[in-house]
Amino acid sequence: MKSFEELGVCESIRKAIDELGFVNPMPVQEAVIPYLLGNENDVIALAQTGTGKTAAFGIPLLERIDTSRREPQALVLSPTRELCLQITDDLRDFAKYMDGIHVEAVYGGAAIEPQMRALKKGVEIIVATPGRLVDLMHRGYARLEQVTNIVLDEADEMLNMGFSEAINEIFESLSKEHHTLMFSATMSKEVERVAKQYLHDYQEIVVGSRNEGAENVNHIYYMVNAKDKYLALKRIVDYYPRIFAIIFCRTKVETQEIADKLIKDGYNAESLHGDLSQQQRDLTMQKFRNHLTQLLVATDVAARGLDVDDLTHVINFGLPDDIENYTHRSGRTGRAGKKGTSISIVHSREKFKIRNIEKEIGKEFVKAEIPSAEEICKKQLYKVMDQIVKTDVDDEEIAPFMKDINRYFEYIDKEELIKKIVSLEFGKFLAYYAEAPEIEEVKPDRKEKKPQTDKQKLQNKAQKGYRRLFINLGKRDGFYPGELMQTLNRFVGGRQEVGHIDLLDTISYFEVPEKDAKKVMIQLSGIRYKGRQVRCNDADEGGKPSENKSSSKPKRFQKDNWRDLMRSNDGRSQGKNKQRGFKDEEPDFSEEGWAMRKPRKKKK
C-alpha cells in the first residue's frame, strides 16, 4: 500500500489530511489521485459508496489551483444541498494549510445574497447544486469561462432529479479546454449516456466491481403484512438497543407520519425531507451527525453521499423502485472499513425486488424472523445491566451524599435494590410487550411473484386521499421526477403536491391529491414535451392495451370538461350552444356514439 507522499500529494495537503486521521489512501484514492495528477484526459471513477471519493477528486483539484488568479478555476456539481455543504467542508479541511484558496458553496433553499457577495469577492472553487448555479450565472455573478476542471458527483442522481437542462447550460458556458471528472457508485445507463455526451477520450477507473454494494454491509429482510410494517419497525429498533440508524421511506408524507409515530411512542427520532426549510434540514443533520438524534427518518434526499460516523443500520421501510437507490441507501452504513447492516421491511408483493437487488449487487439477502417479545426484553435487560456495571463512579463527587443514601436504603437488601433499579430502567418495555399486538406470520406464496408488467401496474391503488394518474412519458424521453415536477408547476400552476411516482421506460404513473386530479389531467393533456404530445389519464384507463392510441376518441375525464363548459360562471356557453342548436346535456361517449350529437335542424 502506497502513502499519500508516494501518490504525489503536496506537503501542505498531507499535513491537513494527517490531522484529519488519513493514515493510508483508500483504494479509490490510490487509483485516482496519481492518475488525475499526472494525466489531462477526462475520467469516470466507479467505487463503492463510503470509500473516500471526495478526497479522490478533491486533492487533485486543489493541487491544480493557481492561487495567483482570484477567479473560479474548478467546479463541483452535486445533486443535493446536504452533499454540497459536505463537499465544501471537506475541501476546506484539505486546503487548511494552502494559502489563497477559497471554496464557496452555492445551493438553493438559502438566501442568494450572501452567495452573490462571496462570488463577487472572488473564489477559486465553486461547489454547487445545478439550479442555483444557473440562477447565479443569469445574474452575472458566476462566471465559468476560466473553469478548467469540472466534477460531477452522483451525476445519475442529478439527472433523476431533473437537472439535465441546467447541466447542459453549465457545460455550454465552460471553455473548450476544460476537463471533466465523473464520480459515481454505480454505472447506470444514464451515467453512460452522460459520459458520451460530456466526456472526451475518458478513462474509466473501477475500484471493486461495477454496481456492487458496500463490502462491509450485511443485507437482511423481514417479510410482514403491509398493515404490520410499523409494528415490525418498532420491534426491530427495540431488538437493537444501541441502534443508530437512518430509516428510509418512499414519500415525504410517509416519512413525516413514521417520524411522528416514533416520537409519540417515545423514540429519539426526527424527520428529513424536501418540505422542510434548509435551516430545519441543516439543524436536523447537525443533531444526527453529533449523535443527539438516534433515528433519522428520511426520503432518498439523504441517501446520496452523506457521511455520518458510526451509522450501525439502514432500515428500508419501503424498498425503492430503483436498485441504484437501494445501493446508495445501504451505502450509508459499513463505511471506512466498519461493519453495517441494511434491513428491509417488505411485504409479499415486494419479494421480487429482493431477488432483483441480489442479482445487481452480487450479494445475498438473509431472511430473518421478527424478534419475539421475550427476545427483545432480554436484549433491553442486558443493555440496562451493562450500563449499570460499566458506569464510572466518581467517589469524590458523591461522597457528601453517601451518608444519606446509605441511611435511606438501610432496610432494603441488595437483591431488592437491584430489582427496583432494573424495573425503573426496564419497566416500559415489560409493560409494552406484555400487551403488545401480535404480528401475523406471512404465509409463503406457492409461486414467487414476478415483477409486474405495465398492465398490472394499472391495478395498483393510490395511497389514501390520492389518485393515481398515467402519463405517456418515461425515462427514454428524459422524463424523471424533476422534469415531472417542473412540468406540473409550469402547466398546472403553483407547487403541485405529488405522492408516489413510478417511472418506466416509455410511460409513468404518479399520484396527486384527489381534489387536484381532474385539473392536472386537463392541464397536461395536449401539451408538448420535447416535441411529443402528452396524454394524461386516470391510471385505470391510461395504459389499457386495447386503447387505440391513434384514435381521437375523447378520454373519460372529458365528460367533466363538458360539464365545466355547460356550467361556466356567466352562463354564456349554455346560451351559445342553445343558439347553435346543441342540446343542453352531456354527449354520448359510448362506443357507438361518442361524438357530440349534431345540431338539430330548425323546423321551417
N, C-alpha and C positions, 0 to 999 in steps of 0.2 A: 504494500500500500504506500503510495506516494504522500509526501507532505504538501502543504499549500505552497511552501517555498519552491519545491520541485515542480509544481504546476505553473510557476511563473508569476505568482501573485506578489504584488509590491509590498514593501515592508510596512507602510502605514496601514494598509488594509489588514495585513497579517496581525498587526498589533491589536486592531479593533476586534477582529473575529476571535482572537485568542482570549480577550476579555469576555467575549460572549460565550466561551466554552467550546468553540470549534477546535477539537484536537486534531482529527484527521478528516480529509474530504470524504463525503458520501459518494457512492458510486456515480450518481448523475453529475456531481460536481467534478469528479475525477475525469469523467468522459468529456464534459462540455467545456469547462474553463480553459484548458490548454488549446482546444480547437478554436474557440472564439478569440483567444488572444493571438493565435498565430495564423488565422485564415480570415479572408474577407467575404467569402460567399455566404448565402443565406443558410439557415439551419432550422430543422424541426427536431425537437428533443422530446422523446416519449419516455416517461418514467412513472413509476407508481407514485400516487399522491402521498405527500408526507415525507419525501426523501430529499428535501432541500433544493427545490428548483429555483427559488428566489435568489439564493446565493449563486446558483449556477449561471444565471444570466446577469444578476446584479453586479457581481465582482468585475466581469469583463466590461460592462457598461461604464463603471466608474473609472476603470483603467484607461478607457478611450477618451475621457473628457479632457478638453483643452481649457484649463482654468483661466487662460488669458482672454477668452471670449465669453462675455456675460450674455449668452443667448441660448435658447433651447437646442441642445445637441442630441438628446436621447429622449425617447417617448415610450412609456409603458402603458398599454391599454389593458384594463381589467373589466370583467363583467359586472362586478358589484362594488358598492361603496365600501363595504367592510374589507374586502380584499384590497381595494385601492389604498386604504389607510394603512393596512398591514404592510404592504409592499413599501410604501413610503417610509414607515418607521424602520423597516429592515435596512433599506438603502442608507438612511441617515446614520444608523448604527455602524454599518460597514465603512462609511465615509467619515467617521468621527475624527480621525487624525489626518484628514485630507483638507488642505486649505482651499477655499474658493469654490466649493461645490455646494450648490443649493438645490434641494429636491423639494418640489411642491406637489401636493395632491389637489386635484380638481375633480369634483364629483357633484352629482345632483342631490337634491334634498337638503342642501345647506345654502346659506347666503352666498350670493355670487360676488358681492362687492369685495370682500377680503381676498378672494381668489384673483380677482381682477388686479387689485393693488399689488399682490405678490408677483404676478406675471409681469406687470409694468416695471416693477423694481428690478427684475432680472433673475432668471433661473437657468440652470444647465440641464436639469432632468425634470420632465413632467410625468407624473403618474396620474392617469385619468380614466374616468368612465367615458365611453364614446359620446353619449348625448350631451353632457356638459361641455366637453372639449369642443364639439362643433358649435355650440352656443357661444363660447368664448372666441372661436375663430371668426364667427359672423360679426362679433362686436369689435374685432380688431385687436384683441389682447393676446391671443395665442397665435403666434407666427411660427410656422413649421418649416420654412424654406431651408433652414440650416440644420435640420434634424438628419443625422446620418445613420442612426440606429433606432429601429422601432421593434418593440417586443409585444407580441400578442399572447397574453397569459390567459389560458382557458378560452381559446378562440371559438371552439364549438359552442360553448355556453353563451358567448356574446351573440352568436348568430341565432341561437334558440330564443334569446331574449329580444330579438328584433332590431339589432344594431347594424344590420348589413348595409343599409343606406348610409348611416353615419360613418362606418368603416370605409366605404367607398370614397366618401368625400374627404376623409382624413388622408387616405393614400394619394388622392389626386393633388393634394396640397404639398406633398413631400417632393424633395428634389429627386432627380433620376439616379443620383449616386448613393441612395440610402441602402442599408442592409436590413433584412427582416429576420427576426428570430421568433419562432413559434414554439411555445411550450404547452404541453398537454399531458394528461394522464392516460388518455385513450386516443386511438387513431380511428376516428369515425369517417363516414363518407363526407360529412360536412367539412372536416378538417382537411381531407384530401382535396376537396373542391377549392377551399380557400388557398391551399398551397399552390395549386395550379394557377390560380388567379393572381396571387400577390407575390409569390416567391419565384426566384430565378436561379437555376443551377444550384439547387439546395442540397444540403447533406442531411440525411436522416440519421439521428443518433438514438438508438433504443437501449434503454437500461432495463434488464429483465426481459419480458416478452410483451408484445402488443396486447393491450386491453386486459391485462391480468390484474386481479385485486391485490391489495397490500399483503405482503408475505406473512406478517405477524398477526393477521386478523382471523379469528375463528368465526364461522358462519353458522348460526343456529336459527331454526324456525319453530314456531308453535302454531298448531292448527286449531282454530276455535271457530265457533259460530259467530257471525257478524255482530249479533247482539251482545256477545260476551267479551268483545275486544277490550273495552275499558277495564273490566274486572280482571282480565288476564294481564293487562299492563300493570295494574296495581300489585298483583301477586309477583310479577317478575321483578318489579322495583323493590318490593319488600324482601324478596329472596336474596338480593344482593345489597346488604346493609351499607356498604361503602361505595355504592354506585355513584359515578359522576358521569352524566350522560347527556347526549342530545337525542330527543325524541322527534322523529321526522313525521310530519303529516302532509296530506296531499293538497289541502286548500287552506286559505287564510282563516275561513270560518271554523273549520275543524281544529286548526291549531289553537285558536283562542278558546274554543269550547273545552278542549282537553286540558289546557293550562289552567283555566278557571276551575275545572273539576278537581284537578290535583291540588291546587291551592286551598280550595274549600275542604278537601279531605286531609289537610294538614301537612302536605308535602312542600318542600322548598323548591318551588318551580316558578319559571317566568316564560313568557311567550316572545317569539321573534318572527315578525312577518312584515310584509310590504305596507300594511295600513298604519304602522307605527311611524312617528316622525323620526327624522335622522337623529335627533337628540335622544329620543327614547331608545332607539336601536343601539346607539353608541354606549349609553349607560347600561343597558342590558348586557351587552357583550363585555363591557369592562367588569361588571359584577361576576359574570360567568368565568372569565379568564382568571379572576382573583379568587375563584372557588367560594364566593359568597352565595352563589346560586348552585344548587346541586343538579337540577334537571332543567334543561333548556328545551322548550317545545317549539319547533321551528318548521317553516316551509323550506323548500330547497334553496332559498336565498342564502342559507347558512352552510350549504353543502360544499361550496367551491372555495378551496384554498385557504380556509380559516384554520390557523394553528392554535390549538388550546392544549396546554400542557396536561399530561396525565389523564386524558379522557379514557375512562375504562370501558364504556359501552356506547354503541349507537343502536337505537331502537327504531325500527321502521314500523310505525303504527299502521301504515299502508304502504305496500310496495309501489314504487314508481313505475310508470309505463315504459320509460326509457331505461335500458340496462346501464347506460353510462351514468345516469343519476344515482343508481344503486352503488356503482363503483366509487363515485365521489362521496356519497354518504358514508359508506363503510370506511373510506379512507381517512375520515376524521379521527379514527382511533388506530392504535397499533403503529404510531408514528415514532420516528427516530429510534428504531430498534426495540421499542416496548411492545408488549402483548396487548391485544384488544379484542373485543367481541362485538360482532354485529348480529343483532337479534331482529327477527322479522315476525310480526304477529299477522298471520294470514288466515283467510277462510278458504273453504274447499275450492271455490271458483278461481283462486289465485295460485293454485298449486303449479299450473303450467309455467307461471312466471319464475318460480324457483328453479325449474328444470332449465329454462332458457338462460337464466343468470349463471347457473353452474357451467353450462357449455361455454359461455362467453368468457368467464373469469378463470376457468380451469380449476375450480375448487368445489368441493362437495359440501352441501349443507347437512347439518345434523338435525334430525327431527327430535325435539325434546317434549317431555310431558310437562304440563302446567304444574308448578310446585303445589303440594298439598298444604293445608293449613298447619299441620304438625311440622312439616319440613321448614316452613317459613318461621314459625315460632322458635324452633331450635336455633336457626341462624341468628335471629334477633337476640335471643337469650345469650348466645355465645359472644355476640358483639358487646352487650352490656357488661358481661363478666370480664371480657378482655379490657374494656375501658376502665373498669374499676381497678383491676390488677395493675394496669400499665400507667395509672395516674401518678404523676410525680407529686410527692408530698413535700411542702416547704415547712419543716418543723418550726423554724424561727417565726414564720408568718402567723401560724395558727396557735403557737404556744400560749398567748394570752387568753385564748378561748377554751383551751383543753380542759381546764378545771370544771367549767360549767357544763361542757359537753359530757364529760365522764359522769358527772352527778346526774345529768338528765337521763342518760342511758344506763344508769347503775343497775336497775332491776330488769333490764332486757338482756337475755342471754345472746351469745354470738349467733346462733342459728336463726333465732327470731329476727335479729337485726338484719342479717343477710337477706332473709325473705322479704323484709319490708323495703330494703334498698332496691332489690331486683324488681319487686312489684311496682315500685314507684316509676322506674325507668321502662319497664316492660309491659305494664298493665294494659296500655291502649291496644297493643297487638293481641293480647289474650282476649280482651273484650270484643274486638272486631271479629276475630276469626272464630270465636265461639258461636257467633251468629252469622258468619259470612255466607253469602249466597253461593251455591254450588255452580261450578262451570261444567256445562254438559259436555260429554265426550263427543267428538265429531266422528261419525261413522264413516269409515273409508269408502270411497266410491268403488264400485265394481270395476270401472274403467277410468283411467286418468283422463280428465277433460283436456281437450286440445284447445289451443288458442282460438279465440272467437274470430269468425270471419266478419267482414264488413256488414253483411246482412244480419248476423247475430248481434252485433253491437247495437243495432237499431232497437233491440228489445231491452237494453239497459235502462233502468229507471233513474231519473234525476233525484238529487237529494231533496228533502222536504222543502217546499216553498220555491223550488226552481223548476225550469222547463228545459228539456234537452233539445238543442237545435242542430240541424245539419247544414253544412256549407260545402260547396263543391270545390274547395281549395285544400291543398295538402302540402307536404314537405317538398314535393317536386316543384311546386310553384314558389318555393321560398317562403311559405306561409307558416310562421312559427308563432308562439304565444304573443311575442312583442308586436308582430305585424297584425295579429287579430285585435289586440287592444288599440293599436293606432287606428285601425280601420273603424272600429266601433266608436272611438272618441271623435273621429272625423265626421262620420256619416250619421251617427245616432245622436251625437252631441253630449257634452258633459263628460263625466267619468263614469262609464257604464260598469256596473258591478257584474263580475263573471265568476262562475263557480268552477267546476271541474272541466278540464279541456282534454280531449283525445285527438291527437294528431296522427293521421295515417299518410300514406304516400300521396294519394290523389284527392282525398276528402278529409273532413274533420268534423268533430262534434264538440259542442260547448254548451254550458249551462248558464242561463240568465234567470233572474227572478221572474216568477210567473207574470207579475204586473208589467214587465218590460218586454215580454216575449213577442207580442204582436208588433210592437213598434220596431223592434230590432229586425224582424223578418221583412217588414215593409221597407225599411230604410236601406237594408243591404241588398235586397233582390233587385237586379237590374244594373247595379253599378259595375264598373270595370276595374279589374285588378290585374296590372301588368298585361293589359290587352285582352284579358279573359272576362267574359260576362259572368257575374256572380249569381248564384242561386242559393237562397237560404230558406229552408223549410223547417217545420217540426220534424224531429228526428224519426218519428214513427213512419213518416212517409217519404223522407228525403232520399233514402237510398234503396227504395224498392227496386229489385231487378226488373220488374215488369214495366217500370216507368219509361216512357219514350222520351228521351232527352231532347230530341229534335221537335217534339210536339209543342205547339203554342198553347196547349190547354192550360187555363189558369190553375194555380195551386189552391189547395183547400182554404188557406187563410185569406184568399182574395174575396171570399164571401164577406169577410169582415170589412174589406176595402169598400165593397158595395154598400154595406150598412153605413159605414162612415160617410160615404158620398150622399146617401139619402137622408142622413141626419145632420148635415152640416149646420153650423150655428145660425146662419141667416136664412136658411130655407131656400136660397136661390137655386140650388142644384135641383131640388124637387120641382120647382116651378119650370125650369128649363127642360127637364126631362118630360114633364107633362106636355109642354108645348110641342116637343118633338114627337110625341105620341108614344112614349115608353110607359109601361105600367109601373106604378109606384110599388114595386115588390121586388124580391130577390130573383135573379135569373136562375134558370135550371142548370145546375152544374153536374147533372148525371152524365153517364157515358153517351146516352142517346141525344141529349140536348144541352150540352154545356155552354154553347154560345148564347149570348144575350138575345132575347126574343126580338124579332124585327118590329119596327114601328107599325102600329096599327094604322091601316088606311082610313082616312077620314071618309065618312059617308057623305055622298053628294046630296 
